[in-house]
Amino acid sequence: MSSEAASKEKRLARRRTTRHVVRKYHMEKIDGDEKADLKREFEMSPEIAETTQIVAQMARSFISTVEFYKEECGGGMPHEQAIREAAKMGERRREWVEKERPEKVSWGDIAAIGEHSMGDALNLWARIRETADDALESGVYSGSVCGVRGNPYAFAQYLAIRDSFADQWQPQGGIEFAMIDMLTVSYAMQMHWQTIAFDRTEHFHDEQRKQLDRYEDRKWKSPYQSGADAVDQAFRLADSYNRQFLRVLRQLRDLRRYAPVVIQNNGGQVNVATDGGQQVNVQQTEST
């Protein structure tokens, strides 16, 4: 199995092992003079809860489309006509939404697919989910924050920084991966603004040299205040991202230092490693 396939399988397993909740409902049914206590019980999993919310969002999107036609188009469109216009909009959306990039799909697009086939709508949502997972795992999501995706070389530089940090820290779990992304973003932005600060300083120096040659004035002239503010802004932003980088680095270090390591052995014994390397044995007992 490739590393990409293994990563996807790991993410799916993480969702499947999330806590399942059993919900119970009690109702009273009155039949004549008799009362019957009806008990209903069903299992609520994260997958079911997510699907329920997606279907609800699709319904809200369709309702908002109907309300748009009623209020904005013609000023008082009848409700039945607004429903028909919303259905026509759904047909137009279904013609192109399957070929659209997942990040461009709207709730209205998913609702339009759901009008024709709820299974296809949920499959479209699954495709969006998978694309978002891949973007997070690969660094595309955090890279888009820096605006480097439009330049292949800049994006490759960003991923090189991210890989170097991840190779050193070997992040475990979502929080540590998020902190690696934060380190990468802050470092990349620090280098970005440091470069701008240098370029602006050199730019004003070159402009001064041109003025000296043009007006034959050998005295140095200070730049306009707007130019000085631009240079100062670049240096301040570079310093701000440097401090952000160091702050996240300390947080990542503290997370590793103070988080206890739990090792469960056979026989129900659990070893909890405390600060300083000491291990505390916790013996599991059966409740009577």
LOZAMI-90424 format. One record per residue (C-alpha): residue in one letter; x, y negated, z negated. Coordinates in Angstrom, 2 decimals, m for minus. Example, Ala and Ser with C-alpha at 12.3 -4.5 7.8 and 13.67 -1.06 7.14 Angstrom:
A/12.30/4.50/m7.80;
S/13.67/1.06/m7.14;
//
This chain:
M/0.00/0.00/0.00;
S/1.36/m3.43/0.95;
S/1.98/m6.09/m1.68;
E/m0.89/m8.20/m0.30;
A/m3.33/m5.27/m0.46;
A/m2.13/m4.41/m3.97;
S/m2.68/m8.01/m5.07;
K/m6.24/m8.00/m3.71;
E/m6.99/m4.69/m5.40;
K/m5.65/m6.05/m8.67;
R/m7.94/m9.08/m8.46;
L/m10.97/m6.90/m7.72;
A/m10.09/m4.60/m10.63;
R/m9.84/m7.59/m12.93;
R/m13.37/m8.64/m11.99;
R/m14.75/m5.13/m12.37;
T/m13.30/m4.75/m15.86;
T/m14.76/m8.01/m17.10;
R/m17.17/m7.63/m20.00;
H/m20.60/m6.24/m19.16;
V/m23.57/m7.46/m21.20;
V/m26.75/m5.53/m21.88;
R/m29.74/m7.82/m22.22;
K/m32.99/m6.78/m23.86;
Y/m36.40/m8.40/m23.48;
H/m39.44/m7.81/m25.69;
M/m42.94/m8.66/m24.52;
E/m46.46/m7.99/m25.78;
K/m49.11/m6.78/m23.37;
I/m52.70/m7.25/m24.44;
D/m55.13/m4.74/m22.93;
G/m58.55/m5.38/m24.40;
D/m58.12/m5.20/m28.16;
E/m54.90/m3.20/m28.00;
K/m51.40/m4.61/m28.04;
A/m48.49/m2.85/m26.45;
D/m44.88/m3.78/m27.17;
L/m42.99/m3.64/m23.87;
K/m39.22/m3.41/m24.03;
R/m37.09/m4.08/m20.99;
E/m33.35/m3.51/m20.92;
F/m30.87/m4.05/m18.10;
E/m27.13/m4.47/m17.70;
M/m25.74/m7.84/m16.63;
S/m22.31/m7.68/m15.03;
P/m20.18/m10.60/m13.77;
E/m20.94/m9.54/m10.19;
I/m24.70/m9.61/m10.80;
A/m24.49/m12.94/m12.63;
E/m22.47/m14.48/m9.81;
T/m24.87/m13.18/m7.15;
T/m27.81/m14.59/m9.10;
Q/m26.20/m18.02/m9.23;
I/m25.36/m17.93/m5.52;
V/m28.95/m17.08/m4.59;
A/m30.20/m19.86/m6.86;
Q/m27.81/m22.35/m5.25;
M/m29.02/m21.28/m1.80;
A/m32.61/m21.92/m2.87;
R/m31.71/m25.36/m4.24;
S/m29.94/m26.22/m0.98;
F/m33.01/m25.31/1.08;
I/m35.27/m27.33/m1.21;
S/m32.98/m30.37/m0.95;
T/m33.06/m30.07/2.86;
V/m36.86/m30.05/2.80;
E/m36.91/m33.07/0.48;
F/m34.49/m34.86/2.81;
Y/m36.87/m34.47/5.75;
K/m39.82/m35.55/3.62;
E/m38.19/m38.72/2.27;
E/m35.58/m39.83/4.82;
C/m37.01/m38.87/8.22;
G/m40.04/m40.91/9.19;
G/m40.91/m41.97/5.65;
G/m43.57/m39.52/4.56;
M/m43.22/m36.34/6.65;
P/m45.79/m33.71/5.59;
H/m44.46/m30.87/3.48;
E/m45.27/m28.16/6.04;
Q/m43.54/m30.06/8.82;
A/m40.50/m30.66/6.60;
I/m40.26/m26.89/6.01;
R/m40.36/m26.26/9.76;
E/m37.65/m28.87/10.38;
A/m35.49/m27.30/7.66;
A/m35.96/m23.90/9.32;
K/m34.87/m25.37/12.67;
M/m31.79/m26.79/10.98;
G/m31.08/m23.32/9.62;
E/m31.22/m21.86/13.12;
R/m28.68/m24.40/14.38;
R/m26.41/m23.65/11.45;
R/m26.52/m19.91/12.04;
E/m25.22/m20.41/15.58;
W/m21.82/m21.64/14.47;
V/m21.32/m20.94/10.77;
E/m19.92/m17.43/11.26;
K/m17.03/m18.89/13.26;
E/m16.40/m21.73/10.84;
R/m13.45/m21.69/8.47;
P/m14.50/m20.62/4.96;
E/m13.39/m23.90/3.39;
K/m15.75/m25.80/5.71;
V/m18.88/m23.75/4.92;
S/m21.54/m25.57/2.87;
W/m24.29/m24.26/0.61;
G/m26.76/m25.19/3.32;
D/m24.89/m22.95/5.76;
I/m25.03/m20.01/3.36;
A/m28.73/m20.66/2.77;
A/m29.33/m20.66/6.54;
I/m27.70/m17.22/6.81;
G/m29.73/m16.05/3.81;
E/m33.00/m16.95/5.53;
H/m32.18/m14.39/8.20;
S/m30.34/m11.81/6.08;
M/m29.52/m12.02/2.38;
G/m26.86/m9.34/2.83;
D/m25.07/m11.41/5.48;
A/m25.21/m14.45/3.22;
L/m23.61/m12.56/0.35;
N/m20.98/m11.17/2.74;
L/m20.21/m14.73/3.83;
W/m19.83/m15.72/0.18;
A/m17.52/m12.73/m0.36;
R/m15.39/m13.93/2.57;
I/m15.20/m17.41/1.03;
R/m14.26/m15.87/m2.32;
E/m11.52/m13.76/m0.78;
T/m10.11/m16.74/1.12;
A/m10.05/m18.81/m2.07;
D/m8.29/m15.97/m3.93;
D/m5.69/m15.69/m1.18;
A/m5.12/m19.46/m1.18;
L/m4.58/m19.45/m4.94;
E/m2.27/m16.43/m4.95;
S/m0.16/m17.62/m2.00;
G/0.27/m21.24/m3.14;
V/m1.79/m22.74/m0.33;
Y/m4.25/m24.28/m2.82;
S/m1.65/m26.02/m4.96;
G/0.28/m27.02/m1.84;
S/m2.77/m28.81/m0.47;
V/m2.70/m31.04/m3.55;
C/0.69/m32.35/m2.45;
G/m0.49/m32.87/1.11;
V/2.24/m30.65/2.60;
R/0.01/m28.24/4.53;
G/0.00/m30.45/7.61;
N/3.78/m30.18/8.01;
P/5.10/m26.62/8.41;
Y/8.60/m27.41/7.17;
A/7.34/m29.41/4.17;
F/4.98/m26.57/3.30;
A/7.82/m24.05/3.60;
Q/9.91/m26.21/1.26;
Y/7.07/m26.29/m1.24;
L/6.68/m22.50/m1.15;
A/10.45/m22.08/m1.53;
I/10.34/m24.14/m4.74;
R/7.34/m22.16/m6.00;
D/9.00/m18.83/m5.24;
S/12.20/m19.85/m7.03;
F/10.28/m20.82/m10.18;
A/8.19/m17.64/m10.07;
D/11.28/m15.47/m9.56;
Q/12.89/m16.90/m12.67;
W/9.87/m16.88/m14.98;
Q/8.06/m13.80/m13.65;
P/4.61/m15.21/m14.61;
Q/2.10/m12.84/m16.14;
G/m1.59/m13.64/m15.77;
G/m3.55/m16.58/m14.48;
I/m2.43/m19.18/m17.03;
E/1.26/m18.69/m16.40;
F/0.71/m18.68/m12.63;
A/m1.21/m21.96/m13.00;
M/1.69/m23.45/m14.95;
I/4.13/m22.37/m12.23;
D/1.92/m24.23/m9.74;
M/1.93/m27.28/m12.01;
L/5.72/m27.15/m12.21;
T/5.98/m26.88/m8.44;
V/3.58/m29.75/m7.77;
S/5.26/m32.10/m10.27;
Y/8.76/m31.28/m8.96;
A/7.72/m31.66/m5.31;
M/6.00/m34.98/m6.03;
Q/9.03/m36.19/m8.00;
M/11.28/m35.48/m5.00;
H/8.73/m37.14/m2.70;
W/8.63/m40.40/m4.63;
Q/12.37/m40.33/m5.29;
T/12.88/m40.22/m1.53;
I/10.44/m43.08/m1.01;
A/12.20/m45.15/m3.68;
F/15.55/m44.64/m1.97;
D/14.10/m45.42/1.47;
R/12.44/m48.60/0.24;
T/15.63/m49.78/m1.43;
E/17.64/m49.14/1.72;
H/14.95/m50.76/3.85;
F/15.09/m54.02/1.89;
H/18.89/m53.96/2.00;
D/18.83/m53.57/5.80;
E/16.29/m56.38/6.12;
Q/18.54/m58.66/4.06;
R/21.48/m57.86/6.33;
K/19.42/m58.73/9.42;
Q/18.41/m62.06/7.91;
L/22.01/m62.88/7.06;
D/23.13/m62.17/10.61;
R/20.24/m64.13/12.10;
Y/20.44/m67.31/10.02;
E/24.22/m67.17/9.38;
D/23.60/m67.54/5.68;
R/26.10/m65.55/3.64;
K/24.19/m65.87/0.38;
W/22.12/m62.92/m0.82;
K/18.38/m63.53/m0.96;
S/16.14/m61.69/m3.37;
P/13.25/m59.77/m1.76;
Y/9.66/m60.89/m1.97;
Q/7.80/m59.84/m5.11;
S/5.60/m57.43/m3.13;
G/8.70/m55.61/m1.93;
A/10.18/m55.48/m5.41;
D/6.90/m54.12/m6.76;
A/6.87/m51.41/m4.09;
V/10.37/m50.26/m5.08;
D/9.47/m50.35/m8.77;
Q/6.28/m48.37/m8.11;
A/8.19/m45.59/m6.36;
F/10.72/m45.29/m9.19;
R/7.97/m45.30/m11.83;
L/6.02/m42.56/m10.05;
A/9.15/m40.45/m9.63;
D/9.87/m40.81/m13.35;
S/6.26/m40.00/m14.22;
Y/6.35/m36.74/m12.26;
N/9.70/m35.89/m13.85;
R/8.17/m36.27/m17.32;
Q/5.17/m34.21/m16.23;
F/7.52/m31.47/m15.03;
L/9.39/m31.38/m18.35;
R/6.13/m31.38/m20.32;
V/4.76/m28.37/m18.43;
L/8.11/m26.61/m18.76;
R/8.00/m27.02/m22.55;
Q/4.42/m25.73/m22.61;
L/5.41/m22.67/m20.60;
R/8.36/m22.06/m22.90;
D/6.15/m22.38/m25.99;
L/3.58/m20.05/m24.48;
R/6.24/m17.39/m24.08;
R/7.74/m18.08/m27.50;
Y/4.62/m18.03/m29.67;
A/2.30/m15.65/m27.81;
P/2.31/m12.27/m29.62;
V/3.15/m9.16/m27.64;
V/0.71/m6.30/m28.26;
I/1.87/m2.75/m27.53;
Q/m0.63/0.07/m28.02;
N/0.87/3.52/m28.56;
N/m0.72/6.93/m28.50;
G/m2.67/7.92/m31.56;
G/m4.35/4.55/m32.04;
Q/m1.27/2.73/m33.37;
V/m0.88/m0.87/m32.24;
N/2.42/m2.77/m32.53;
V/2.11/m6.54/m32.70;
A/5.38/m8.40/m32.12;
T/5.51/m11.58/m34.20;
D/7.78/m14.60/m33.85;
G/11.34/m13.59/m34.53;
G/11.05/m10.15/m32.99;
Q/9.49/m8.41/m36.02;
Q/6.86/m5.79/m35.24;
V/3.78/m5.20/m37.39;
N/2.12/m1.79/m37.13;
V/m1.67/m1.83/m37.16;
Q/m3.32/1.58/m37.53;
Q/m6.79/1.90/m36.03;
T/m9.30/3.67/m38.23;
E/m12.67/5.12/m37.40;
S/m15.63/3.45/m39.03;
T/m17.87/5.66/m41.06;
//
